[in-house]
């Protein structure tokens, strides 16, 4: 994903500081610069592990699944005939959910 800056927004980047940086050199850091020292890999990793990721103003928890809208399903491995798989895949994304729905409907109707 590429970030496109609004032309009316003035950059806060210290370009002189960026241009002065040499590969392999320690990154100049003062405590008021940010929440962790970028030269300390453990501190950077710890901060990023607990950090929240935001996308379009919505918080997306890093490495965590959001709250369940429905009870959690159980992972199983099943073998279906090729015709069943082709039929449901042909209906587009969400085909596994539709198989689940079809099976639930058959249970409700008493079909075994």
N, C-alpha and C positions, 0 to 999 in steps of 0.2 A: 504494500500500500504506500503510495507516495503522498507526502504532506505538501499541500499547496497553501502558501501563505497569502492572506488578503493583502493586496498591494497597499492599502491604506494603513495597515498595521506596521509600525516601526519595529525593526528587529532590535532585540535587546542583546544580541550576541556581541561579545567583545572580540571583534575580528583581529585586532592587533595581537591579542593573547593567543588566538587560534593560530595565526600565521607564525608566531614565535615558537610554537611547540615543535620539538624535534622527536622523531620516532624513537621510542625506547626511554625517553626522558620521563622523570616523574611529573605527574600532572600537578601544577601549582594548586594548592588547596588551603583555604582558610575555613574555619568552622562555620562562618556565616555564608559560605558558598553553597552549602547544601547539607542534607541529612547524614551523609557518610563520606569518608575519605575515599576517593576513587582509586587511590594507590593501594588500598588495603582490600585485597580480593575477598577475604572473609567478611569484612564489614559490608562490602557491596553486595555479596551474595545474600547475606542475612537481610539486608534492607529490601532487595528485590523479591525475596521469598515471601515477605509479609506485605509487599506492596499490592495495591489494587490497580487493575488496569481499567481505564475508561475508554469507551468507544462511543462516539456520538453522544456524549454526555451521560451515558449509562455505565454504571460500574459493572465490570465483568471480572469476577474473581479469578485470579491467576491460578491455574491448575486445580480449580475446584468446580464441581458441577453446581449449578444453581438449584434453588429449592424445587422439589418435585411438584408438578401440577396434579399428578395422580400417583397412586401407590407405586413404589418401585417394582419394576418387573424383574423376573429372574432370568439369568442367562442359561440357555440350554442349546444343545446341538440336535437338530432334526434333519432327516433326509426326506425331501419331497420329490415327487416325480418331476421331470423336466417341464411337462406341460403346466403344472401348477406354478412353478417358478417363472416360466415365460409369461403366463397369463398375468400374474401380479406385477412383474417387472415392467411389462408393457404399459401399465397404468401410471408409470412415472415414480418420482421420489416418494418415499413413504410406503413402499410396497410391503415391507415387513410388518408395519403397523396395520395395514389392511388385512394381512393374513391373520394377525392377532384378532382383529375385529370380526372376521368371518368365523373364526373358531369360537369366539365368545357368543356370537349369534346362534351358532349351532348348539351350543350348550344351553342357551336360554330356550331354544325351541325343543330341547330334549333329544336332539339327534346325537347318536353316539358313534 
